[in-house]
Amino acid sequence: MLYDIQSDKWREECGVFGIFASQENVALSTYWGLYALQHRGQESAGIAVTDGNVMDVQRGMGLVNEVFRHNLPDMPARIAIGHVRYSTTGSSLLRNTQPLLVNYSGGQISLAHNGNLTNAHEMREDLEQKGSVFQTSIDSEVIVNLIARSTKQTVEEKIIDSLASVHGAYCLVIMTETKLIGVRDPHGFRPLCLGRLGEGWVLASESCALDTVGAEFVRDIEPGEMVIIDDSGVVSRRFAETDRRAGCVFEYIYFARPDSVIDGQSVYQARFSMGRTLARESGFKADIVISVPDSGTTAALGYSHESGIPFAEGLMKNRYIGRTFIQPEQKKRDMGVRIKLNAVASVVKGKSIVMVDDSIVRGTTSGKIVRMLKDAGATAVHMCVSSPPIGFPCYYGIDTSARKELIASYKQVEEIRQFIGADSLHYLSLEGLHASIGHVPQKTLCNACFNCDYPAQTPCDGDCANNKFLFEPKVSK
């Protein structure tokens, strides 16, 4: 079993990107788009392209620059889609990388998926009983099989027909030989936006990827909307309605890049406001404010601005460590945190500190950081968290723990403070969180990880709940 030294953070499943353009090197543009979305997935990357007749795909394990270090797909192409992955269903294996590319009676189709299907287990069992063969252990392949089996006439109708059977979270970019298609699930759990690049068009999980490739942001894809891009331009189709929009609130707290804008809300401004609200709610006084870099930095700056306490870099992050996984012995775990973060003794020694982070999941890493700061001479560590306590698992595209592993599910705030060894601990209130995300109405966000109010179907309570390896081959003993 491998242990992620940042295991106290939730992990997003992936980022998707697509481009339809005649005057661009679409493979290279996709490469840069995925580079901008690297924070959304670091396990694998892939790019699929088409010249209008045939498709080619290149995928591999690792970061974007590792997978495409030596070459990109070199086919002259007009359309490309790309994917970066962090697994929530299926092991981190080459066969589970995306985009998926399949041949079926209607030609070829390639698909990249961000999210998690909550009824994938029963759908896959049903498809297997009908003769479908699966090459991967990811839920995304269920959608591909449904599209291939649909009896509808056009690819758009096949996709809509297929999505009527699935539940949960999905943002899709789909490529045929002549079309680029973007889809956002009826609840809008995961973000997807549309940009203009010269005479072409771009789809991306976040607006920061549009900026990177020089595309102009046009708009967000609406929940329950499909956009079809071909030589005639962009056509929008509403394929489903919902009585509850539910964008993931953690996009604003942690997942998205600070320079992105999602559903009209600047991520940076939301996090800065969270920090200001933390300062007002907690009332903590100290000599300096520091962050747990990088995810807590913007909120820490907001705390400093509101409180008047100077911001300082009390923790230094090793940004060259990449995707570091180590064995789970306790001594090695402690060393793993020190490899990733180190206290700046000259900054923290003899100082009382307000330390800002975005969340506490298990509490183990937070405790190690508090101890590290005190070992470096900090006189007191007051911890502020720019989200409410996480007490419930996510089923919509986050690699979450089982509920029993979430520290806030069985400990009160004071017990958590004692566990991590902080002198004080304050979580941002749910009301304060939503006031900070002022451009997005509270009723249109999913808060289930805080209050168990799940807006859509969740998996069964048996083996298929919180089991990312559900579709792995069973090894006989």
FENJOQUI-V374604 format. One record per backbone hydrogen bond with DSSP energy under -0.5 kcal/mol. NH is the residue of the N-H (numbers start at 1). CO is the residue of the C=O. Records with the same first field share a line. If there is no record, write none. Layout:
# FENJOQUI-V374604
NH = CO / CO
This chain:
# FENJOQUI-V374604
3 = 326
5 = 3 / 324
7 = 4
9 = 6
11 = 399
13 = 397
15 = 84
17 = 82
18 = 203
19 = 80
20 = 201
21 = 78
26 = 24 / 77
29 = 25
30 = 26
31 = 27
32 = 28
33 = 29
34 = 30
35 = 31
36 = 32
37 = 33
38 = 35
40 = 37
41 = 38
43 = 85
44 = 85
45 = 60
46 = 83
47 = 58
48 = 81
49 = 56
50 = 79
51 = 54
56 = 49
58 = 47
60 = 45
62 = 43
66 = 63
67 = 63
68 = 64
69 = 66
78 = 50
79 = 50
80 = 19
81 = 48
82 = 17
83 = 46
84 = 15
85 = 44
86 = 13
90 = 468
93 = 91
96 = 93
97 = 94
99 = 111
100 = 111
102 = 109
104 = 107
107 = 104
109 = 102
110 = 175
111 = 100
112 = 173
114 = 171
116 = 169
118 = 167
119 = 167
120 = 117
123 = 119
124 = 120
125 = 121
126 = 122
127 = 123
128 = 124
129 = 125
130 = 126
131 = 128
132 = 127
141 = 138
142 = 139
143 = 139 / 140
144 = 140
145 = 141
146 = 142
147 = 143
148 = 144
149 = 145
150 = 146 / 147
158 = 154
159 = 155
160 = 156
161 = 157
162 = 158
163 = 159
164 = 160
165 = 162
166 = 163
169 = 116
171 = 114
172 = 183
173 = 112
174 = 181
175 = 110
176 = 179
180 = 229
181 = 174
182 = 227
183 = 172
184 = 225
185 = 170
188 = 185
193 = 204
194 = 219
195 = 202
196 = 216
197 = 200
200 = 197
201 = 20
202 = 195
203 = 18
204 = 193
205 = 16
209 = 206
210 = 206
211 = 207
212 = 208
213 = 209
214 = 210 / 211
215 = 210
216 = 196
217 = 215
218 = 194
219 = 194
221 = 192
224 = 184 / 185
225 = 222
226 = 237
227 = 182
228 = 235
229 = 180 / 227
230 = 228 / 233
233 = 230
235 = 228
237 = 226
239 = 224 / 237
240 = 224
246 = 187
247 = 444
248 = 189
249 = 446
251 = 248
252 = 249
253 = 249
254 = 250
255 = 250
256 = 251
260 = 257
262 = 265
265 = 262
266 = 264
267 = 260
268 = 258
270 = 266
271 = 267
272 = 268
273 = 269
274 = 270
275 = 271
276 = 272
277 = 273
278 = 274
279 = 275
280 = 276
281 = 277
282 = 278
283 = 279
287 = 352
288 = 352
289 = 310
290 = 354
292 = 356
293 = 291
296 = 292
297 = 294
300 = 296
301 = 297
302 = 298
303 = 299
304 = 300
305 = 301
306 = 302
307 = 303
308 = 304
312 = 289
314 = 312
316 = 342
318 = 340
319 = 317
321 = 318
324 = 322
325 = 323
326 = 3
328 = 1
333 = 329
334 = 330
335 = 331
336 = 332
337 = 333
338 = 334
339 = 335
340 = 336
341 = 337
342 = 316
344 = 314
345 = 343
347 = 344
348 = 344
349 = 345
350 = 377
351 = 348
353 = 380
354 = 288
355 = 353 / 382
356 = 290 / 354
357 = 384
361 = 8
367 = 363
368 = 364
369 = 365
370 = 366
371 = 367
372 = 368
373 = 369
374 = 370
375 = 371
376 = 372
377 = 374
378 = 373
379 = 351
380 = 351
382 = 353
383 = 381 / 424
384 = 355
385 = 426
386 = 357
390 = 360
391 = 389 / 449
392 = 449
399 = 11
400 = 398
405 = 402
406 = 403
407 = 361 / 405
408 = 390
409 = 406
410 = 407
411 = 407
416 = 412
417 = 413
418 = 414
419 = 415
420 = 416
421 = 417
422 = 417
423 = 381
424 = 381
426 = 383
428 = 385 / 387
433 = 429
434 = 430
435 = 431
436 = 432
437 = 433
438 = 436
440 = 437
441 = 439
444 = 441
445 = 442
446 = 247
447 = 445
450 = 447
451 = 447
452 = 448
454 = 452
465 = 462
467 = 464
468 = 466
470 = 467
472 = 469
476 = 474
